[in-house]
Structure formats: C-alpha cells, structure tokens
C-alpha cells in the first residue's frame, strides 16, 4: 500500500521516486518484517503460554528434548502475520506472481494452522492425517500451477544448472512439475524443523539466495548478460524473498537455542511452500536442489530410513531420522548440529549462486 499511495506522489515530491526501486523496497520490507516479529514476539509468546499451546515431544527421540515439552508452538502464525503486513505495505499488489506466492504461503499456513490447532488447542492426540495434509497441499499446488500455466508469456521450459542449452519444455505437464516442487519443498522444510532454529536458518539463507535469483531474472539486461531466462515481473518476487528473510531473522531471535517458541506446522509448511513457489516463478526449480540442499538431505534421510526399514525387516541406516537426530544420538550437542547444518546450507547457497556464471 505504501508503494501504491506514495509512489504516485513522485511527480510532486521527487523523494518518493525511491519507491520505484525494487532494491529499496526489498530492504525496507525485510526490516519491516523483522521489526514486526521482534516487537510483537514477546507479547505473542506470552499469549501462547496463557493458552497453554505447548509443544509435544516424542519420548523415543533424544532424551535432551524432553525438557522442551510445553514450549510454546504455532509461532509460525507470527511469521505469517509479519509477512502479510510487510507484503501489503511494500509490494506491488498489481503483480500477478505476488498473489500466487501469497496464495500458497497463506494457504499452506492455514493447512498447518488447522493441524496445529487440532493438536495444541483442541488437545487431540493427532491433527490432520498425513493423507489429509498431502491432499490439501497437492490441490493448492495444482491450482497455483494452473494459474502460472495460463498466465500469458509464462515459460514452461525447465532450466538446469551449468547447462544453458538444455531446457526441456514440459508443456501442460509443467503443472504437475510445479506442484511437485511446491509440495516437496513444503514437506522437506517441515521435516527439517526439529531443533531450535534448525529450519529457520536455512530458510533465511534460501530466501536470500532466491532474492538474488528473482532480481536478476526480472532485470532484462542482467538476465541477458547472464544468459538466463528473463521473466517480466519476477523482479518483484525479490521483495517477497526479502520479507521472508526479515521474518526469519525476527523469529530466530526467539527460536534460537534454547528456543522460547517453535514455529509449528503453520510456519514450516508455509515457508517451504513459499520457497518452492518462488523457485517455480523465477524458473530456478532445479536450482532448489542446491539452494535448499539441506532440506533435500533431511527429506532423503527419512525416505531412505523408512524404505530400508521396510525392506530389511527392521534394520536402519541412521540411528534416527531425520538426519539431525542421527547426529544428536551420536553425541553431538544440539547447538553444534544446528550451526554445522547452517554452515552446510550457506555453502550450498553460495554454490548455487556461482551457477549464474558457470554455464
């Protein structure tokens, strides 16, 4: 709204001309998101405690986690609130891609909220079943894929890192591909969210990386120089990525070890869905394997563990899955696991950015 209310005034007051610059709005949108989380956070956590919205801890995991029982959860609601306010204030709301990303972010947040609400507030032993969550996620992702597919000029080619001439066209099959990316990323982030600050750190890193990808794909001259696909309007997505990073930093203030609040499914499903949608919009879908490599590793550790367990009648590859629990059970202190996983995430993001020149 600030963009729509203040930028038109640039003809009378030249200072308002700064609102036309994506870089300016990205910086202040991220700061706004950070400040909302930082300022509202203590009050929000207090309210969660009063409502007795406490985290349930598995008794078959690391014993050190038992002391976390009762820690307020559903903190992702705070992330979504700050993201929505910042988006409405700083983004160009006439941009088609903005609304698709917000649709997935808030839609997946609602799915996670229903799941958390049933368990934490209604005090049921289980929230949504895995089948219910998957069907809701898939339906919403398919809808987003259709909206992208019917948008005039949207490219259904898929780009591969390091190969500028290998870009297969999926045609209408791109809808299925987009849904796979969005749902897969959402669930991968959800699986990673198991330690204090473990998931939100890589989310910040991935958001920062895609902030750069979105900017260069939306800039005609830079895209031409880098020989990547130019996507009209995708530059505005960098503002949203800045907002995600700002929300993440604000939430990390309270979610860092030892955590005062957990994000819950309302946060992890929404953030994963948002990153997956950003990857699809910016035509950097395959790059997500590198940018979100930590999420991929965590998800694969669960898939391999379950598959190996079933095939070998009870044998395991890891001491426990997802992978972060394996290292905990090996004796790594929780803060060491978290920071080392962050380091891996940063390294993979830097590697992904290098592909802009290595083509």
N, C-alpha and C positions, 0 to 999 in steps of 0.2 A: 504493500500500500504506500510506503514511503516513496518507492520508485514511481508509482503512478501519480501520486499527489505532488511530489516535489520536482521531479524531472521536467514536467511541462513548464515550470517557472524559470527554466534556464534562459529563456529569451529575455526575461526582465532582470534576473539575477544570475550572473554567469557562474557563481559558486555552485549552483545546483547542476551544472553540467557534469560534475563528477559522478552523478548517478547513472550516467550512460555507460560508465566503465565497469565491466564485469569484475575486474581485479579489485576495485574499490568496494563494490557491494559484497564480494566474497569475504574480504577482510572484516568488514563491519557486521556482516551476517553471522560469521563464525564467532566474533566477540559477543554479539547479542545472545546467541545460543549458549555460549559459555557462561555469561553473567546470569542468565535466567536460571540455569542449573545450579550455579554457585550460590545465588541469593535465595532461591526457593527451596533448595535442597534440605537445609536443616529443619524447616517447617514441615516439609513433605515427609521426611523420615520420622519426625515426631508423630505425625498423624498416622503413619503406618504402624508405629508401635502402639498407639492408642487403640487402633483397630485390631491389634494382635495379628497382623499379617506377617507371620514368621515363616522362615524357610524350613522345609522338611529336609532332613539329612538322612541318606541311606546308611543303614547300620552294617552293610557289607563292604563299605569303602574304607579309606584310610581313617584310622582312629582319630587323627588330629582334626577331622572335620566335624566330629560330634559336638565340639564346643560352639560350632556355628549355628546349631539348631536355635530357631527363634529369631535369628537376624532378619530384619525387615526385608521383604522382597517386593516384587512388582515395581521396582524402581524405574523400569523402562517407561512407565507412564510419564515420569518426569522428563525423560529424554524426548518422548513423542510430543509432549506439550511445548517444550522449548523449541523443537524442530519446526512445529507447525507455526508458532508465533513468529519465529525468525523468517520462515519462508514467506508468510503473508506480508511481512514488513519489507523485505529486501528483494524478493524475486520478481521477475516479470511474469505476472499472472496470465498474460495472454499467450505464453509459450506452451505449445501442445505437450511437449515432453515433461514439463514441470508437473502437470496434472496426472500424467501416467505414473510418474515416480511417487507422487504423493498418494495416489490411489493404492499402490502396492504397500507403501510404508504404513499408512494408517490402516489399510485392510488387514495386513498381516499382524499389525499391532492389536487389532480387535480380536483376531483369532487367538493370539497369545493371551490377551486380557481375559477372554472367556475361559480359557484353560486355567489360568492362574486364579480367576475369581471362584471357579468351582472348588478348587483345592484349598485356597487360602482363606476365602471369606465364607463360602458355604460349608467349608470344612468337610468336603467329601474326600474319600481316600484317593480318588482318581479324578482328573479333569477330563478333557476331551480324549477320546481314544486316539491311537496313532492313525487309524483309518480315517476318523473324522477330520483330524487336523490335515492329513495329506490331501483329502478330497477338497477341503476348503482352500488350501494353498494352491492346488493344481487348478481349480476352477478360476480363481482370481488371476493366476499367472496366465492361463489361456486367454482370458479376457484382455489382459494387458497386451499379449502377443497379437491378438486380433486388431486391437487399436493401433498398434505400431504398423502392422501389415497393411492396413487400409489407408494409412497416412500417405498422402501424395509425396513421392520422392524418397520414401524410406527404402533403404537398400537392404535386400535380403541376402547379400553376399556375406560370407564369414571370412574374416581375416585371420591369418596365422602369424604369430611372432616369427621374425627372422626371414619370412618368405613374402616378398611384396607382390609376387606374381601368382601366388596360389590363393585364390579367393573363390571357392565354390559357391554357386548360387543355389540356395535351398528352396527358393520359390515359396509356395504356401507352407512347405514343411518347416519354414523358419518359425512359424507359430509354435510348433512343438519344441523346437530347439530353444526358443526364448523361455518357454515355460520350464523346461528342464534346468536351464541356468538359474532362473529365479528361485524355483523350489529347492534346488540342490544347494544353493548358497545360503538360503534361509536356514535350512536344517543343519548345514555344516557349522554355521555360527552358533546355533543352538547347542550343538554337541560340544563345542569348544568352551561354552560358558559353564565352567565347573570349578574354577578357582578365583580368588579375589583379583579382579582386574584383568584376568587372563584373556577374556574375549574382547573387552572394550579397547584394550591396547592395539591389537591388530586391526580392529575396526577403524580406529583413528588413522593408522598407517595406510590402510587400503583407501580410506576416504581421501587422504592427502594425495595419494598416487593418482586416483581417478579424477581428482580436481585438476591435475595437470593434463591428463588424457582428454578430459572434457574441454578444457580450454583450447588445446591445440587442434582438436578435431572440429571445433566450432570457429576457428580462425582460418579463413580461406588461404591466406598467404603462407602461414606457418604450416598448414596441412600440406600445401603444395610443395613446400620446401622439404618437408619430412617424407613426402610421398606416401601419405596416409589418406584415408577417405575423409573428405570434407563433408560435414553434416550440418546443414543450415539449422541454427537454433540450438545446437547441442552445447554451445559455449555457456548457456545459462545454467546448465547442469553443474558446472563448476561451483556456482554459488551454493547449490544444494550440498555438494560434497564438502564445502567449507563449513556449512551448517552442521553436517554430521560430525565432522572433526571437532567443532566447537562444543557440541552436545557431549561428545565422548570425553573431552578434557574436563568439562564441568562435572560429569558423572564420575569420572575417575577420581576426582578429589575425595569422593565419599566411598568409592568402590575399591580403592587401593587397600592393600593388606595392612592391618586387618579390616575387612570391609564393614562399613556401617549399614550398607544396603546392597542388595543384589538386584539385578535387572529383571530377572524372571523371563518367562516366555514372551511376555508383552514387549520386552526390549530386544531379546536375541532374535526372535522370528522377524520382527520389523526391520532391524538393522541389516540382517542378512538379506532379506527381500529387497531392501533399498539398494544395497551394493550390487546385487545381481541385476536389478533393473537398470542401474546406471551403466553397468558393463554392456548390457544389451543396447541401450540408447546410444552409447558412444562407439558402438561397433568394436569393442575390445572384449568380446565374450571369452575367447580362448585365453586371452591375457590374464583372466581371472584366476587361472590355474597357478600363475606365478604370483600375482598381486595378493591373492588370498591363499597362498600356498599352505600356510599354517592350518587354515580351515580345512583344506583338502586333506592334509595329512591326518588331522584329527578324525575326519569322517571316514577315511580309508581304514584307519586303525580299528574302528568299530565294525566296519563291513568285513574286514579280514578276520577279526576275532570271532565274530558270530559265525561266519562261514566255516572257518577252521574247526570251531567248537562242534558244529553240527556234523561235519564230515568225519571227524576223528572220535566221535562219541565222548566228548568232554575235555579234550586236550585244548590248551590255549597257546597262542603266540605271545601274548603280553600278560603280565601279571594281572592287569585290569585295563579295560578300555572305557573311555577314550584314552589316548596316549599319555596325557598329563598325569593320570592316576598311576600309570605304569611307573613313571619316574618317581612319583611320591613313594610308592611301595618299595622302590629300590633304595630309598633313604634320602632322596633329595629334599631339602626343606622347601616348603611351598613357595616362599619368595624367590628362591633360586630357579624353580621351574618356571615361574611367571616371567621373570626377567629374561631368562635364556630363550623362552618361546618368543618374547617380544623381539629379541635380537634377530632370531631367525626370520620373523615377519618383516623387519626393516630391511634385512639383507635381500630377501626375495622381492620386495617392492623396488629397491634400487636396481636390481637385475632387470625387472620388468621395464623400468624407465629407460634403461640402456637400449632396449629393442627399438626405441624411436629412431636411433641412428644406425643400429645394426640390422640392416635389411638387405 
